[in-house]
Each structure stands twice: as C-alpha cells, then as structure tokens.
Amino acid sequence: MPFVTKNPAHYLKALAETSAEALHIGLFFSRSISEQQAVDLIKLAKAIQQSTRTIRCLWLRFRDGDESICAALQAFGDELAGDTSIQSLVVEGKAGPAEIECLAGFFRNNKLRGLQFRRTDIDASAAAVLRPLFVGSDTLNVLDLSQNSKLGDVFVEDMLTALSEGETSIETLSIGECDIDAADDNDETIERISATSVELMARYVSRSKSLSSVTLRLLNLDDIGIGELANVLKRQDCSVRRLDLGGNFGNNGIKILAEALKTNQSIKTITLGCHKNLNDVGAQELLRVSDPFAYTTHANKKTEWDSVKKSNHSLQSVYILDRPSVTVSNELVTKLRSISSLQPHQTLQTKAWHHIEKHIEDISHMEIDNKYVPEVMSFVQKRGELNGLFETIRSSNSLKIFENPSPERARLSDQMDRIQKENAILKRLLKAERERSQSLRNDNYAVRKTVEMKFGKKCPSWNSCKQLWLEVVDLIKEPIW
C-alpha cells in the first residue's frame, strides 16, 4: 500500500529541495479536517506549484468524512489549477461526486498522464467534471476506472464521447465494477454497466489508434459482448497488445474470441476471468490458435502447412484466473501461460521448422517458388544442420531449382557446349599421352631385364657398357609399325 498521511505539511520540506528525484504525495481524508490542516493543504498546493520537483503520483484516499473535507479539498484543487508537475492522480475509497466536484479546478487545467479512480462511488454526475480533462488533455494516456460501484451506462457513454471528441490518446483503458467475482446482480448498491455500454466500448476500441492495453471486468460482459469485442480484435489494424477480460462468459465466448485471434497480429497477453463454465474444450480452442500441432489431426501435410501459416504468431501468454466455474486442466493452463517468448517472425520460423522436420522427405506441398529454394536450404541448414540439409536435398522436390537453367546459363549455353567439346578432346590427348608413357616404361623394363640376363646385377665393364649402348641405339633406329 502507498504511504498516505493526514498531515499535508509532511511534504513541504521535500518540495523545497532541489532534486531530480520524483516525489510521491499521499493524503488521507477521514471524518473531518482541522483549520490548521486546511491551511497546510493550501500551503502544500502552493509548494507543488512552486517546486521544481516532479510529482510522480498524487494519491488521495478517502474514508467517511464531513463538509469540512469538501471545503478544504476545493481550496486545494483551485490552488492546483494549471499545475504541470503532477504526472498521475489516484482517487481511492469513499470519494463520490462531491469530492470530484471539489477538484474541478484542477481537472480543467493540468498535464496529467495517468488518472485512476479506485473503489470509489463516482457516478454519472462526475462525467461533467471530468469532461474538460477528457476533451482537452494532450498528455493523458492511462485511464483506470477499477472496482467502482456506481459508474453506470451514462458515465461510460459520456466519458467515451468526450474521449472521442478530444485529442486525448489513451494507451491504457481499464473499466471494472466492484464485487464482480461475487456476481450478485441483485445488489442495489451497485449500478451495473449494461451490454449496451459494452458495445460502445468495443466501438471506441475500434476507433482508437493508440490503445495498447484494455481491461474490462463487467458482470454483463457476456458471449454477445465478447462477440462485439471480437469484431474489433480480428481486424489487422487492431493496436491492442494486452487484453484483460472478466465477465459472464465461458466456453462459447472463448470460442468466439479464439476465432478473432486467428487474424489478430498485435495481442501478446490475455487474462481471462470467466464466470460461466470454462473447461478443456474452450482452453484447447485458445491453444490451437497459436499452436497448429496441438490437439489437432490434419487430413494431410498441406492442410497442416496451411494451419501453420494461418495460426497466430504474436500471442505469447493466456492467463486463466481461478474461478469456481473454471475446470481447465493444469497441463493446459501451463501451456497457455507459456505459448511463446519469441517475436512473431521467430515464432513463425519455429513452427515452420517443426513442420519441415516432420515432412523433410517431401516438402513439395509447400509449393516453394524456385527463387526461394536457396533461402529455404539456408534456413534448413541453420535449424537442422548438415543432416537436415542433406535430407532436404534428397527429397523429391528440392532439386527442381537445378533442373531448369538460369537465364545466365541459357545465355552462355553455346560457350559452355564449346568448352565441353574442348574438354573432351583434352581428355583423349591425355589418355594417349598416358598410354605412350606406359609404353616407354615397358621398354625400359625390357632393357633392364636384358642387361641383367647378360651381365647379372653386377656393374658391367666399360666395354660392356659401350656394347650395350650400341645395341640400344640400334633398337631405337628400328621403325615403328
């Protein structure tokens, strides 16, 4: 839990310091506030305005309080109007429309990057106070409305309309009702967000080009609502990278989501909190989206290769939260959590190699264009080393690249033919020269035998050598027939 205090003066000394380190300021409002605390609160606001230090987060926690808190809070908010040092604001606890109205001056002019309302009682009336921020802010990129009990359809509609009209580029959007896990739809203290608002949220996600993280935990997020979101997620221009969904959906909703993920190219992480039956059937549908070899029997090699190409390569993890209605096996839960740790292109390469390795004796079904075969050979050598390369070369289709001459070889075919003929002539001459050399060796052997027969192996005298030389000369002079 973050540190919060009832004493605003606690931060005055730190704000007076010259430091590049960002500050966290936490204030706790409960019961009533004294005159001195109200004065210190205004001093704190002035110190924030004058300080050179960045306020990373201003955290305001509320518990049951009286009118004195609202009066001091309004003076605090008015004094903060126009501040540019506060990066994020968190409002937590028993804060309702009155408390938000007190901060109206600050909401009209600031440079907030993040805004969170956590477990509050804000309702439709707060939308009007927050509208200047939603429409006019060019810095706000995180909006977290988690565990709130009275948001309702009106607030959601007004908020999404204001965000769409303005220049705000929300990157992280979280909307959640409180006690969704209790699933008590009859609790009159909670104003539920209807399926109509879920449809509006889906439309906003479809229009936004900046959203990268979406969290929706709503009791009325059912299979139909999942379908509305799926229509957005299946688009190739979808920018959402992280998706967190909780609601009244199960196997049917998961199947709808899985179908959309087949064409999605952005989502990396999904968290699911299902309040309807979710078992291995739905979980396997999710796994098959990214793993074409899991729990699937393909008719032939070509259909398996088509499944590899059509599978999702960006999804890395799916977390299924533990709920009474969830009966997915531990094995599947583990596999879904660790689908991949690689980038999409590397994930596709891994799947492609798994397929090639299974069918390396014949990959003709992959219908690889001849000009890409060298790249395939290089890929196989890197993945399967030399054994894999040789297996591919011996396969029934890989040598097609060598069967048809390249344009360069076709252009030089006449020269190549002439060189081949010249090589044939040289081979014949070389063969004749080898035969002549062999004949001379045979003659030398015969002469040596003659000498040994006539003189033995002893060294002959000079006269004997002279006579032998004359005989050799006579032998050379004899004609060759």
BATORNU-708037 format. One record per residue: residue in one letter; x, y, z of N, C-alpha, C in turn. Coordinates in pm, whole numbers, plus 50000, padded with zeros to 5 digits. Last residue first. Example, Ala and Ser with C-alpha at 12.3 -4.5 7.8 and 13.67 -1.06 7.14 Angstrom:
<fikols>
S512854977550708513674989450714512905000350787A513194943150780512304955050780513204967050780
</fikols>
This chain:
<fikols>
W555914501441353554764498441265553484500041341I558804519341364557604515541443556454513441349P562224508941281560954515641251559794510241338E565114511841488564164503041421562844510441399K566594528241644566524531341500565514522541428I566514516941892565754529241874565554532041726L568284495641852566864492741886565974505241861D570664508741814570114500641702568614498041726V570934518742076570784527941962570184520741843V571274495242216570094503642244569854513042128E573704486642114572514478242092571224486542114L575334506442210575174504942065573934496542033W575194501042484574664513742432574424512942282L576504476842502575084477542536574464490242480Q579094484242439578384475042351576884475542376K579624500542659579654506242524578894497442426C579474482542867578524493742863578454499742724S581664466642804580324460642806579254471542797N583694484442837583454478642703582054472642697W583544488843114583344499643017583014494442880S581664462043278582864469843245582524480443141P578664462743497579454458243381580684467143359C577914454543829578194465743739579084461243625K575644426743865576894433743891577094444643790K573434412743798573174425143868574434432643906G574164400643463573794398943602573554412443667F574574404143200575684407243291575384403943436K572284394043074573594393243007574744395043105M570124398443239570344384843186571754383343130E570334425543287570504416343399570764402243352V569834435043032571134437543095571374427543207T567154426943000568194421942908569574423442969K565874441643201565874427043208566974421143120R566214467343100566824463643227566904448543243V564684465642869566134467942859566834463642988A562104462542981562674451742897564194453042885Y561784487043114561794474743192562414463243114N561734503742898562814504842995562924492343081D559324495242782560614493542710561774494342806N557464502842982557614488642949558944485942876R557744530342971558104523343094558304508343068L556764534442715558174537242744558614530342872S554054527942760554874520142663556354522142690Q553254547742938553254533942985554104525142894S553394569542771554284569042887554374554842941R551344562742593552714563642542553724562642658E549094564842770549404551842709550854551642657R549164592042834549354582342942549724568642885E548634602442585549924605342648550204595542760A545974593842550547034588942459548414591042519K544724608542757544694593942762545794588042672L545134634042668545734630042795545774614842807L543564633542439545004635642430545724631142557R540994630442560541534620042470543044621242457K540794654142710540754641342780541324630142693L540794672742507541904672542600541954659442678I538274666742397539494664842318540714663942410A536594674042612536594660142564537854657042484N537064701542629537444692942742537504678342700E535914709442392537354710842410537844702242526K533244703942457533894696642347535414697342361Q532834722542669532694708242697533354699842588I533164746342530534134742842634534064728042668R530874745242372532204745242309533274741342411D528864746442568528974734742482530354733742419M529364772142671529524760542759529634747642678Q528704787742453530084787642503530344775542592D525974781842442526864778542329528324777942376S524974791742692524924777342663525864773442549L524684816642801526054812042773526094797242734R521974819242841522634828742752524024823842712A521494799343032520894798242899521594807342799R522834810343252523334798043191522754795943053E521244832543300522664834443267523234822043201P518744821243365518894829743244520344831643204S519364786843464519134800743494519254809043368P517704756843365518864765843363518464780043399N516104734243582515924744543480517084754243482E517094718443790516634712143666516494722243553F517634731044026518784727843941518364721743808I515244734044149515954746344115517124743644022K514484708644211513864715044094514614727644053L515364695944435516344698244329515734704644205S513214691644608514114702644636515074705844523N511494670144577511204682444503512254693244516S512084647444723511594645644587511394658544510S515234651044903513784649944893513334650844748R517894655544921517504642344870515994641044852I517854680645037518384679244900517964666044839T516894673845292516094682445204516544681145059E519004658745391517684652545378516814660645282F521014678045395521144666645303519794659745283L519974695045597520204700045462520274688645361G519964678145820518704683445769518844688445627N522744674345843521854662945820520514667345763L523744700045898524014693745767523094681945739E521024716546079522434714246049522584706545918G518454725046114518704710646119520124706646090R518664753246110517814746446208518184731746226K520494759545909520624765946040519844758346147Q519514743945696520864741445747521044747545886V517024755745654517084741845699518454738845758F517844781145562517034780045683517124765945741S519164773845324519914780445431519174779245564M516964763445184518114754845214518934760645329V515424786445162514894775045238516034765745278E517064801344998516784806245132516244794945221P516994785344763518254787444836518044792444979V514164787544702514724774944748516074776944818Y513114809744587513244809844732513894797144788K512924804944319513844815544359514024816344511N510944785244301512344781744281513294792444334D508484786144562508984791144434510484788544424I507054758644718508054769244729508534773244590E504894741744810504854749444684505784761544689M504514724145009504714738045050504754747544930H504504699244898503194705144928503314719744971S507134691344890506564696944767505234703844792I508724680045076508064692645112507464699444989D509734650345190509004655945075508244668445120E511244645545411511464636945294510724641845170I510364662045609511544666445536511824657745413H508214664745783507964660345645509164663345555K509134673846030508234662246026508134656345886E510584696245955511294684946014510444672246011I508544713345870509524708245772510234695945826H507264718446120506554712046010507524705945909H509314730746263508664718846318507934711146209W509804752746097510814742246108510214729446166A507424766946137507764762346003508804751146010K507604773346411506524764646364506864758746227T509864790046402509874778046485508794768146440Q508964810546236510094802346194510134789146272L506974821746401506604815446274507714806346224T508654832146601507654821846634507214814446509Q510034851346460510774839946513509834828546551H507934869046409508644862846297509414850546343P507084876646679506214869446584506954862446471Q509614868246928508924877746844508124870246737L509074844447198509784850047083508954860747014S507924828947379508664840247434509404847647323S504714812747387505954816647317506604828147391I503034801447582502884798147440504154801147364S502644798147867503964798947803503894794747657R500024795647943500824806348004502164808247934L499174773147811498654786147768499474797647826K500464752947956500794755147814500334768947767T499174755348206500614757548193501014760548049V496554748448136496824761548197498294765148181L496934722148052496534732247956496804746348009E497654710348299498544709248181498224720148079N495484714448464496724721448493497674721248374S492344718448288493414710248344494674718648366V489634739148385490684736148287491814728548355T487304747548506487794733948532488834729848429V485674774448648486784770748560487314757048601S483854782948833483314777748707484394772948611P485374793449040484624781049062484114774748933R488574803548903487184806548938486454793248961D491644816148836490964805348907489584810048952L492214829048507492104830848651491294819548714I494444821648266493064818548304492974819248457Y496414838548044496264835348186494784833348217V498394833047775496994834247812496864829647957S501064846647581500574840947706499074843147720Q501594854247315502644847947394502114841047520L500674860546982500194857147117501264849447193S501724861746723502054872546818501684869046962H500834843046546502264842646580502654853046685N498154821546480498564834246540500014833246586S498004803946160497984804746307498474818446355K498324801345890497164808945937497134810746088K500584785045862500594798645806499474807245863V499674761445985500854768546036500844782945990S497574754345818497284757945958498444765346021D498984747845587498034759145583497704763845725W500284725245683501074736945646500184749345638E498064708245715498874711845831499694724345803T497234705945453496344712645549497094716445676K499484692245352499134705545301498214712845397K499504667245476500584676845502500214691045459N496094660445585497314657745509498344668545541A494264664545792493964654845687495214650945609H495404666246132495264672145998495064661245893T494214669046446494614658846348494344664446209T495104685646743494544686646609495094675346522Y496414692346982495044687346987494344688146850A498744712846820498164708446947496714704046931F499764724046597500044709846615499364704146740P499374751146592498614743046496498824728046512D499084772946834499834760446815499044751246722S497344794346839498784796946825499604784546796V494834782346843495024795046770496494797446741R494954761447019495064758346875495244771046791L494454774147260495804769247231496004766547083L491704779747241492674790647254494074786147216E490684753947231490424763147120491424774747123Q491414744547480492074738947361491854747747239A489644758947641491074761547652491834756147530G487164747547574487444761547541488924764647543V487704721347669487214723647532487524737947489D488344722147937489414719547840488984722247697N486044748548040486794736248062487844734547952L484014770548195485154770048105485964757648137N480884783048269481684770948258482784772348153K481254817648371480484806248320481434794548300H483034836048442482034832648544481004822748490C486504840348389485204835548337484274831648452G488894860648319488184856848439486754853048402L491934861048148490514858048140489974853848277T494334879247973493924874248104492414872648103I496834878147725495394878247755495184872647894T499354893347530498964887547658497474889047679K499574902547268500614893947321500164886547447I497984913546972497834909347113498924899547154S498454917246692499024926446791499004921046934Q497084904546493498544904746482499194913346590N494324882846435494904893946511496424893046507T493274860746320493734871146228494344883146302K492704844846537493374838746422493914849146325L491164858146721492624858546739493374852546621A488564851746653489064865146621490584865746629E488404825946754488244827946610488784841646569A488634830947028489694823446959489624825446808L486204843847083487464851147096488584844247020I484464822347043484314834446960485614842646963K485384805447244485474801047104485354813047009I484724820447467486134817847439486304813447293G481944819547462482614832247443484084830547407N481624791947512481134797947387481814811347358N482804788347771483334781547652482904788347522G481864819747902482544806947924483044801347793F480944850048082481144842247960481924829547993N480604874448242479674863148243479764855448111G484014884848310482584886548295481834873548288G486974900748214486274893248318484784895548305L489984904548036488524903848032487994895548148D492554921447905492144915548033490624916148039L495144923147677493694922447692493364915047821R497624941047504497294933847627495784934647649R497664953347261498704943547288498404935147413V495754967847005495754962847144496794951847159S495384976646749496654980246814496774974746956C494194964146441493994964846586495344967246653D494334959646174494824972646221494604974546371Q493124935646128494584935846124495154949146169R490464925046339490974934046236492494935046244K489704910846556490094903146438490624911946326L488884929546747490184923046763490634915646638V486304936646666487374946646664488744939846663N484864913646699484794920346569485884930946554A485284908946969485974900446870485954906846732L483554926547093484994929047102485754921046996E481164913347025481394927246984482874930746987G481574888547152481464889247006481684903246953I481494896147415482764890847362482754891347210G478774902547424479774913047441481144908847390I477764876747396477454886747293478464898347301D478684864747630479134859547500478894869647388D479044893947847478674880047818479194875947681L479404915248076480234911647962480004896847933N478074921548306477274919848185478124918148058L480104925148491479224913648507478414910948381L483354932948383481964937048396481064924748403R486224944148319485724934148414484324938348456L488534950648085487094951748106486654940548198T491344966547971490834958048079489354960848098V493764970147725492334971447755491954961447864S496464986447578496054977747689494594980547723S496745003247366497584991247366497214981447478L495315028147167495095018447275496005006247260S495565044246944496605044847045496485034147153K493475044946778494715040046718495845039446821S490045038346821491295043146880492505036746811R487905025146710488285038246655489665042846703S487665001946858487845000746712488315013846651V487195011947111488445004547085488725003746936Y484625022047068485725031147100487075024447073R483204998447022483305008446915484445018146940A483424986647272484004979947155484174989747039M481945004847422483385003147448484074996647329L479415000247318480035013447300481545012747322E479014974147411479074976547266479724990047237V478904979847681479984971047631480144972947481S476544994047689477805001247710479004993047667T474784972547648474804983747554476104991747565A475064956747871475634951847746475704962847640S475674980248148474904970848066475664966447942I477064981248462477214986148324476584975748232R475234985048770475954977148670475994984248535E475634999049063474995002248936475784995648823I475084986549378475994986249264475214989149137T473154984649562474164994949586475154995949469E471614962849506471114975849460472114987149482D472404932449395472924942349488472564956349438N471764913349212470644919449284471104929749387D473924901049110473274910949023472134918149094D476734891449225475414893849284474734904949205A479364882549183478334880149083476914881549138A481724883049309480584878649388479384875849300D483334893549117483504879249148482364873949234I482694919949122482244912149007482354897249034D483134940249312482474927749351481974919749232C482914968749093483324962249217482534949449240E483804969348745482834970848853483374964148978G486164986648541485754974948616484764978248725I488254994948286486934997748340486454985148412S491125009248157490614998748247489275003248303L493365015647904491995018147949491525006348033T496185030747780495725020347874494355024247928E496285051547600497015039147569496565027547657I494505078047462494555068247570495295055647522S494975107347371495415094647312495595084447425T492805134547327493425125147420493745112047350E491495153647193492785149747139493505139647226G487895146647183489115154047215490355148647147E485855129147116485825142747063487155149947078S486435105947255486415105347109486465119347047L486165114247517487475109347471487545109147319A483415120247519484405130847542485785126647492T482345094447477482055105247383483095116347395L483235081147702483725076647571483465087347465M481815095847903483265095047903483805091547765D479125091247837479665104947836481185104947830E479035062947870478725069047741479315083147732V479725060248142480545053848038480305060447903F477625074348268479005078648284479865072948171V475425058648184475515072848148476955077748158D475815032748294475855034948148476065049548111G477935031248593476705030948515476895034548369L479455035248841479775041648713478535042648624K479395026049102478255033649051478545040648919S481645012349198480335006349218479185013549149N484815001649069483905012449107482465007349105Q487114987048989486404983749113485504995049162S488835011748800488734998048850487934997348980L489595029248572488355030148649488035016248704D492225045748444491915033548519490695035948606L493975056448180492695058948248492235045948311V496745071348041496315060048125495045064148199N497305094447903497355081847828496985069447910L497195128947870496585117547939496655104947852T498045149847709499065141747778498495129147841D496195166647618497035160647515498145152247577S492865172947721494215168547756494935162647635G490205179647651491295189047624492695184047649V488445158547709488405165147579489695172747549F489035150447969488925140447863488995146747724L488975175048108490205167048104490175157347986P486315183248076487415191748026488735184248015R484935160448203484895162648058486025171848008L484785158248474485975152548409486035155548259V482315169048530483515175048591484775170548517A480645151748388480675165848350481915172748407A481015127648525481445128648385481545143248342A479845128148770481285130948765481775132848622S477255119948736477485134248753478965137748744A477365091848731477195099148605477515114048618D479725086949001478605082748917478525091748794I481975073349242481675083249139480585077849047D482865059449461481415059949438481075070349332T485775037449418485075049849454483575048549429R487855019749354486875016449460486145028849508R489655044349206489755030649257488825028649375F490555060848930489515061049033489345046649079Q493395075748792492795063348842491755066548948L495265087848526494165090748617493515077648658G498315101048390497515089748435496455093948535R499245125148316499475114048223498635101948260L498205159148343498175145348392498475135348280K498465186648343499235178648247499325164048295N495625209148356496715201348414497455194048303N492615221848408493905226348354495045218948423R490345210148512490195218648394491535222248330F491055196848741490755188848623490655197248496F491295218048926492485210948883492235203148753G488615225248955489595235048908490855228448857A487415202049060487085206448924488115216248870L487525190749306488775190849229488575196049087C484935190549394485895199249463487205200549385E483815170249243483455184149211484435193949276I484755148449382485265150849248484975165249205E483255150749617484705151749624485305154649487A480665146849510481015159249581482525161149585P480625120649397480505132449310480945145349379G482935104449627481785104749539481765117249454A485055082849783485005095649712483855095049613K486065061949962484735067949968484735082049911G488755050949746487895049849864486575057049851E490985072649570490635059349622489685060449740V492535085649297491485088549394490915075149439V495575095449172494795083849215493805088349321L497225110248904496335112449018495555099749046S500455118748771499295109748782498525112748910Q502145141148757502055132048643500825122948650I502395174448833501765161848877501535152948754S503325197548712504315188448771503725175048811T501615216848627502165208048524503125197748580D498625233648725499885226948761500325217248651G496195244948677497295248948591498615242248623A495165243749011494775246148871495975251248790L495685241849278496475233249188496155235649041E493805257849397495195262349403496085254249308D491545242149361491635255149292493075260149289G492145220549533492015218549389492145231449311F492145233549785493345226349739493315224649587A489535241949799490605251949801491905245949750Q488335216749801488065225949692489125236849683L489245206050041489645199549916489405208849796A487995221650229489455222150220489935216250087A485325214150174485745228150166487265229250149C485335186550219485005191750085485485206150070I485925185650492486855179750395486605185350256S483705196550606484985203550621486015198250522E481615178950576481715190150483483045197450492D483185146650653482105156650659482385168050562G483735111850554484105125050604482945134650600D484915079050518483755087350554484185100750616R487935082850334487055074850415485945084250463F490175084050058489035089550132488355078650215R493315093849933492495082849986491415088650078L495115103649667494115108749760493215097249804W498265108449548497335097749587496405103249695L500035118249286499285124249395498155114549429C503155108749156501765104849184501235112849303R505395124049087505065112049010503615107849032I506065155549055505215147249142504765135249061T509285169549021508145163048957507385154749060R510495200549151510455185849153509175180749087T510425226849184511005222149057510935206949047S507525242849326508645233449332509135229649191Q505225257349303506495264449300507705255149292Q503155238749318503225247849203504605254049190I503685227549568503735219049447503885227749323A503225249449729504575243749723504745234849600K500485252349697501375263049650502805257849635A499635228349818499305231049678500225241849620L500575232650081501085221450001500835223849854K499015254050160500475255650152501095244750065I496545240950164496765251650066498255254250048L497085223750376496725218050246496925228450134D497475240650587498625233050538498355227050400V494815248850620495845258650583497065251550524A493685224550695493205231250575494215241550527Q495055219650932495245210350820494785216650689Q493985240751083495425240451054495725231150936E491325233251101491665245651030493145245750992S490945197451035491085209251120491455221451036I488455176950897489785182650880489865195650959S486855145350970486865159850949488315164550937R486785115650832485995122850933485995137750906S489695117450626488735109450703488075118050809F492075114950381490975123350429489945114550498F495465114450321494355106550371493305115950432L497795116150054496985123050154495775114650192G501015113549923499815106249961499075113150074I503225118549667502495125549773501185118049799H506415111749556505075106049572504425113249689L508705128549334508075126449464506755118949451A511765122149152510325124849157509765121449295E514895138049166514095126249202512625129949216A516345160149137515755154749013514875142749042S516015187449364516365173549336515685169049208T516015209649604516325209149460516835195249428E513295212049840514615207349799514765207949647A510695217349891511605228749888513005224949841L509515192649908509205200749791510145212849779A510405184350157510885177350037510645185549912K508955201950324510415202150323510965195650196L506265194450274506745207850243508275208450233Y505125170550351505845170750223506475184350190H503775174450590504825164150585505695165450460A501635190550573502925197050592504085187250584P499385173750566499915178950439501295185250452N498655146750740499415159050764500015164150633K497625122650701496665133350723497345146950738T499155102450443499175109150573498075119650580V500275072050292499385083750293499385089550434F502145050350090502135058250213501195070150196P500495022749928501285035149926501155042650057M500844988150000500005000050000500885012550000
</fikols>
